[in-house]
Amino acid sequence: MSLARASLNQYTVKPLSLIEAADACVRHGIPAIGVWRDKIAAIGLDAAKRELAARQLRVSSVCRGGFFPGRDAATRRANREQNLRAIEEAATLGADVLVLVCGPTLGTHIEEARAQIAEGIDLLVPHARAAGVKLGIEPLHPMLIAERSAVTTLAEANDLVARIGAQDVVGVAVDAYHVFWDARLETELDRARGTIFAYHVGDWVTPHGAPDVSAARALMGEGCIDLASIGGWVTRNGYRGPVEVEVLNTRLWEGDQEALLREVVARFEEHVAGTLGAGLTAA
Amino acid sequence: MSLARASLNQYTVKPLSLIEAADACVRHGIPAIGVWRDKIAAIGLDAAKRELAARQLRVSSVCRGGFFPGRDAATRRANREQNLRAIEEAATLGADVLVLVCGPTLGTHIEEARAQIAEGIDLLVPHARAAGVKLGIEPLHPMLIAERSAVTTLAEANDLVARIGAQDVVGVAVDAYHVFWDARLETELDRARGTIFAYHVGDWVTPHGAPDVSAARALMGEGCIDLASIGGWVTRNGYRGPVEVEVLNTRLWEGDQEALLREVVARFEEHVAGTLGAGLTAA
């Protein structure tokens, strides 16, 4: 049962459809899946719910809400509508968490972007609570500040969680790839105790030579991330949910996805499963 | 006199020799230069001293010391010899600071690398003090942890400075490009008050499409870095020295270096000079 805690983030095998990825999970003994909204949209929400339920797959996350900053009120309103729709999808699929990729800085106005992020999450709280959906603020690697997220450290995500003050609904999503480099990581994971809503794994190598810096991740064990320590810190601070393998890599997407899935399974068993302690909480 | 605080980090115009870069500084009215050790070695230390003095150029830094982690004691001893030599060069040239790029993680052993960095700097303190050379710990962008530096935040650099406890000799080197993304930057610059030994400017854009992530920097004003705020924070915490333009970019190196220098000057005047307040301390 060393895959009991495993989940496949669907963008690890991005070329596959939702149904193909779900079938792959069943075939490889992976009990959970993190689904992306474009893949849901491709078959429709009702079909997505039916197909995932038919395969008895737990939905560890919906990726993704967020992208709160906008240069004008109309853009921010449109973003908010997208987030309400994402909450509905996460509720319908019974997902453990809706991951929030908070959105990039607006030109040089990093502080303004951060203020809009805080406001954007705040406005979602009553809707998420009513829908029974948890929101996981995911700090992204600082490399991605201009294109993905102005929230770049777990400290900043924890500050947001504290400031919003709705810890039943708003917590953090910890992706080892995005936070491993931080000398304060252990301290901030301790601070996040009880509000860690997701844990993702991958690995880091440079130079990666990838034109798209957001899709140059490595498989667990290929790089320099101390997954043993991070798995232990996440576990001691109460996280018992599925652990998503989220390895976005353009080169891997071009290869044989079935071979990739075998490697994902083998590497999860070797580098992740043993770091998590016992037990998996119910969905 | 809007270039009074300007310095040209030599790797901004990497194709130029030390003498060519020094001549370019004179030609463009830049009163200081940050020199690299390979460029010093190419003409010899005595010649470097003579040529820079002949042009009355202030040496804002020698780049670089550091690279402390090593898998075995022999490697670490060799690194230490290199650092002692770098201190000698900085003293000979009368440089404001020897910049420390602390060295990458050793596989997954990030904590071990960090411990070796602390030990490595600690061993240099008496030598630097005797030579009258200040050491500036430069936190590098977290993107560079596997190839350049396990010290990735100003918080971590400040922790090192406090731990070593030799603030007359060991402080921090702040490069806006490496630290701008940090929500704790203002707080940590306040904490660094009096131990900011260098300030470098550049800008950040992604996607940069560069195969070498360490040489994909943008010129001031091209990207998302809030140089106005950072310049103000550095100034209010006591930094009055030269401000180095350090823009490592493989594409710019392939172009006309004279045109690049004109743009460096124009952009320094537009985006940096006005952020620094008055006054330049003596070398």
Interface residues (C-beta under 8 A of the other chain):
Chain A: T105 G107 T108 H109 I110 E111 R114 H141 P142 M143 L144 I145 A146 E147 V151 T152 T153 A155 E156 D159 F180 W181 D182 A183 R184 W204 V205 T206 P207 H208 G209 P211 D212 V213 S214 G223 C224 I225 D226 L227 A228 S229
Chain B: T105 G107 T108 H109 I110 E111 R114 H141 P142 M143 L144 I145 A146 E147 V151 T152 T153 A155 E156 D159 F180 W181 D182 A183 R184 W204 V205 T206 P207 H208 G209 P211 D212 V213 S214 G223 C224 I225 D226 L227 A228 S229
